[in-house]
């Protein structure tokens, strides 16, 4: 997935795998440093915080809007099985990872390019891990297509996630309902929006914070 997305994102004049201030950068485009991240943001926290103090940095993050699960066959079987996952990702799912460093989006040198994709997730069976996913482990993710992208170049670009005025104040349960996402993800969204001062906590409704 990482290599495929880097190949899709790169331009002919870009420089790839360059060392800048001791860090390996996926793509260097003029002065812009571009990092492709297909997994957890936490591992990039120190790297990004150091680099944004001197350079414009863009983080590219794919979200699977459509996913197919492909399971490699057991011995004696000839073909893998393939089914479409009912889970559909959206731009709201960026908060699953942005919670690692929400304040970074308020930095003038940082931007986040979210890429909605179609992908295949290939799995193989590992009998030693039968307690999880019935023994199926993810082997790799394969990029099938890029559907669309959205650039978040500053904290104001996150205003699209705040419900309209007639739906305020709101709780994280309201936020989950508005975006059709699980409440734990809505809680991360609210945390990020509050952390960068796009919403404020104005009280409580029972045990839940009210945001406006």
Secondary structure, 3 states (H helix, E strand, C coil): CHHHHHHHHCCCCCEEEEEECCEEEEEEECCEEEEECCCCHHHHHHHHHHHCCCCCEEEEEEEEEEEEEEECCCCCCCCCEEEECCCCCCHHHHHHHHCCCHHHHHCCCEEEEEEEEEEEEEEEECHHHCCCHHHEEEEEEEEEEEEEEEEECCHHHHHHHCCCHHHCCECHHHHHHHHCCCHHHHHHHHHHHHHCCCCCEEEEECCEEEEC
